[in-house]
Amino acid sequence: MLTILHPEIISLIHDIPVGLIPLWLNGEDVPKLIIKAQKEAILAAKINQGFSIYAVPVCMQKKNTVGLISAFFDDEDEPLIIVTPMLDNKTLRDILLSIKLDVYFFDFNNRELLGYRATIECGSDIKNLIKKAIILPFNISSKKLSYDYIVKWFGHRNEKDDISAINIKFNYTLFPEDLFIQDTLPENHSYHGSQPFSHSLLERKEPGPFQERDIVQLLHKVFAPEQIYLGPLG
């Protein structure tokens, strides 16, 4: 697993709530793409053995740049998406122009759930669009404008856009897909109604109790443990 081999990146993953994290690690010739997403998007990627990335042409400050929509098709028409304005992110652009990469999936509670060696299938037109894109400096205003435009573009995409999308196809797993994750950290189990430990799975036959504990872990980021109740009865 990536976080076992490279524990120094754990803080980076914790700092980002959702999105794509591109990495070139020293001594490795295959780039890494960390995807932090909701569990349902991760499960869709596993079932489909891949996902799509749409490169969206964006004009800002009279310069041609590009934005990305990562699409996880749990539904043919309305997939789960991650919007990525390509601001101040040359590493991500370089990775998309590669032939292969390693993809790692983390959920919102920073659990590493899946990892794959993948092939990038990208047509020449999209490659040229990405190559020629000017990567603009990051600022909040530009991010919002770019984000809004990308989402609007995706809502009006057509069949040609779907065909032109970059395909990330999984070749083989980098670690087992059926992980059983057990958490015994006391600081994660000090809320009202907690047991001394908990466990998590990607595929869940009875999702309710798992979802409740996932919500509690998210609440831990904002509230003190004594303010959190698991399954309170009104």
Secondary structure, DSSP 8 states (H G I E B T S, - for coil): -HHHH-GGGHHHHHH-SSEEEEE--TT-SS-EEEEE--HHHHHHHHHHTEEEEEEEEEEETTEEEEEEEEEE-SSSSS-EEEEEE-BS-HHHHHHHTSSEEEEEEE-TT--EEEEEEEEEE--HHHHHHHHH---B---HHHHHHHHHHHHHHHHT--HHHHHHSEEEEEEEESS-SS--EEE--GGGS-SBT--S-EEE-SS-SSHHHHHHHHHHHHHTTTS-GGG-BSS---
